[in-house]
Amino acid sequence: MARPPRPVSRRPAGPAPARRVPKAPPAQPRLILFNKPFDVLTQFSDGEGRATLKDFVPIPGVYPAGRLDRDSEGLLLLTNDGRLQARIADPKHKLAKTYWVQVEGEPDEEQLERLRRGVELNDGPTLPAEARLLAEPGLWPRDPPVRFRKTVPTAWLELIIREGRNRQVRRMTAAVGLPTLRLVRVRIGPWSLDGLAPGQWREVPAQL
């Protein structure tokens, strides 16, 4: 006698088990050196139509390590690596930043010594800086040009600081009677502006 067919078990209807999606490998660390022109914001978007990093750096996923004011020029570092960004931007690491500063007036040794000792600002005294007179550095012309007073001489300083307060260099020179007319950052730690025209960038090994 033939056996009756076995009943077919039916699983209750429901969502299929989720498949494990393999994690994407972490992005390789990148470090970009950018020569920021005057009047460019150190951010990638702006609701007021002003020039931003997006107009110059076509690399997704990177962000500034530190800041550079809109009215300042020169070296800006961008990275996609949070730990590297912190080491560059965090003042506790005291990474040296070198600026070439055009000031109104003729600095004397007393003013330079005040900068070297540290200057009292409204948010407290600065750390000692390295300060020296600088020969005309032969930089690119600024656009728009700096406004000079014909009756007042100007001079260039090289100033090296290891802090990152808001508009610190401008406030330091003003505190010793030397208003800043033009400010260009030329070096951060081991990285320099050499070979980069305004608006140009290059990628370097992401290590410090």
Sequence and secondary structure as in RCSB ss.txt:
>XXXX:A:sequence
MARPPRPVSRRPAGPAPARRVPKAPPAQPRLILFNKPFDVLTQFSDGEGRATLKDFVPIPGVYPAGRLDRDSEGL
LLLTNDGRLQARIADPKHKLAKTYWVQVEGEPDEEQLERLRRGVELNDGPTLPAEARLLAEPGLWPRDPPVRFRK
TVPTAWLELIIREGRNRQVRRMTAAVGLPTLRLVRVRIGPWSLDGLAPGQWREVPAQL
>XXXX:A:secstr
                              EEEEEE TT  SSS  TT    GGGT   TT EESS   TT EEE
EEEES HHHHHHHH GGG   EEEEEEEES   HHHHHHHHH  EETTEE    EEEEE        SS     T
TS EEEEEEEES   TTHHHHHHHHTT  EEEEEEEEETTEE TT  TT EEEE    
